Structures are given as structure tokens and as C-alpha cells.
């Protein structure tokens, strides 16, 4: 694998973020906001990322940048789906249809951000591509898993059945229960 060109990534995105007056806060802590590695706050126009893992943060930054781009294009501006989902994770209660709608919306937003991250990862050799795709699919599927089971799994065994490309949000609904057994075993 080629050497990661992190400087190239920063030279590519920072001028754009500066022009948009988006601030980047890099924290040496393991997580930012609970157990996230990165966070985009559209209200404050701030990206916050954990730089705890030197091999990881460039792709996390690329992912959050993907969220900035989608908001800039006027997509996924409504925070309600995220509120519905986090309320469900906190209380276990929700309207099933509203929750499903919220999860599909979040998955679509995350998929788009992962597409941006993946193309930047390719452009600047940020990571192993297959490994990244596996983790991205994993992450997007976790939302569906949480919807079905009421908790956010820590790890997953989902990679065993994951193809070598990003999966669309609706396709996640077709994932068979057998692949979930691994998640339940390893969750929490
Ligand atoms: Zn995201």
C-alpha cells in the first residue's frame, strides 16, 4: 500500500472548510461526544475529531467533511431523525414507523459521507480500501441492528458476509438474521 498522503488530504479540504468558515477541533482523546470518533455540528459549523489513533483520524476527518458537503448541498439538514434515534437508544421507546424512517434517513446520510470518505481515502492512500469498506458497511448496518434490537452493538461479525463495496441503506433491510447472530454474540 502507498504511504498515506495526510498532508495532501489536508491541503485538499482545509481551504474549502476555511472558505465555509468551518472550524476543525482535533482532540487527543480517544472519543469525542460519547463514543464517536468524529462529529459534525451544523449549527456551530464545527467538526470535532479524535486524533487518538494516528492511522484512523484522516478518514474520520474525510467522513465528517462528507457531512459538511451534504449539508452544503442542502441535504439531511433536518436533525429530527438523529433526535428520534438517540431518544430511542436512550429510552428504548419509539414509534416503530417513525424510528424506521429515521434510521433509513441516517443510513442514507452516513452512506453518502462514507462515499466521500472512500473517494478521498483512495485519492490520498489513507487506508486499506477493503478494510475501510468493511468498517463502513458495518457502521451503517449497526443502525439497522440497533433498530431491531434496541441497543448499539460494540462490535460485529458482520464483515463475514460483507461484499467489497458500500451497501445501500435499503439493502441493509434484506440482511438475513443469520448474520446478526454474530453481532448479538459480540455486542455489549
Ligand atoms: Zn457520519
Boltz pocket constraint, residues with backbone or C-beta under 6 A from the ligand:
constraints:
  - pocket:
      binder: B
      contacts: [[A, 63], [A, 67], [A, 109], [A, 110], [A, 113]]
      max_distance: 6.0
